[in-house]
């Protein structure tokens, strides 16, 4: 697997994790925190948790191929 594919996989995975976290934070915490803060917090935690998952998964795929 080429380096460009790995970098694109990491970037796309991180962007997807942050987007999903932002949408989930907006849906869950909109009333309690306000829309903007809930979205920022969701993106932060989505990026942290999802980023770690993307790195681990990409590493495993690289080792198995």
C-alpha positions as CSV (number, residue, x, y, z in Angstrom):
1,X,0.0,0.0,0.0
2,X,1.4,3.4,-1.0
3,X,2.1,6.2,1.5
4,X,-0.5,8.4,-0.2
5,X,-3.3,5.8,0.3
6,X,-2.3,5.6,4.0
7,X,-2.4,9.3,4.4
8,X,-5.7,9.6,2.6
9,X,-7.2,6.9,4.8
10,X,-6.0,8.6,8.0
11,X,-7.3,12.0,6.8
12,X,-10.7,10.7,5.6
13,X,-11.1,8.6,8.8
14,X,-10.3,11.5,11.1
15,X,-12.6,13.9,9.1
16,X,-15.5,11.3,9.3
17,X,-15.0,10.8,13.0
18,X,-15.0,14.5,13.7
19,X,-18.1,15.0,11.5
20,X,-20.0,12.1,13.2
21,X,-19.0,13.4,16.6
22,X,-20.2,16.9,15.8
23,X,-23.6,15.6,14.5
24,X,-24.0,13.4,17.5
25,X,-23.0,16.1,20.0
26,X,-25.5,18.5,18.3
27,X,-28.3,15.9,18.5
28,X,-27.6,14.9,22.1
29,X,-26.5,18.1,23.8
30,X,-28.2,20.9,21.9
31,X,-30.8,21.7,24.5
32,X,-28.4,21.5,27.5
33,X,-25.3,23.2,26.1
34,X,-26.5,25.2,23.1
35,X,-25.9,24.1,19.5
36,X,-22.5,25.6,19.0
37,X,-20.8,24.3,22.1
38,X,-22.4,20.8,21.7
39,X,-21.1,20.7,18.1
40,X,-17.6,21.7,19.2
41,X,-17.5,19.2,22.0
42,X,-18.8,16.4,19.8
43,X,-16.2,17.1,17.2
44,X,-13.4,17.2,19.8
45,X,-14.4,13.9,21.4
46,X,-15.2,12.3,18.1
47,X,-11.8,13.3,16.8
48,X,-10.1,11.9,19.8
49,X,-11.8,8.6,20.0
50,X,-12.2,8.2,16.2
51,X,-8.7,9.3,15.5
52,X,-7.3,6.6,17.8
53,X,-9.5,4.0,16.1
54,X,-8.5,5.1,12.6
55,X,-4.8,4.9,13.5
56,X,-5.1,1.4,15.0
57,X,-7.2,0.1,12.1
58,X,-4.9,1.6,9.5
59,X,-1.9,0.1,11.2
60,X,-3.6,-3.3,11.4
61,X,-4.5,-3.2,7.7
62,X,-0.9,-2.3,6.8
63,X,0.4,-5.2,8.8
64,X,-2.0,-7.7,7.3
65,X,-1.5,-6.7,3.7
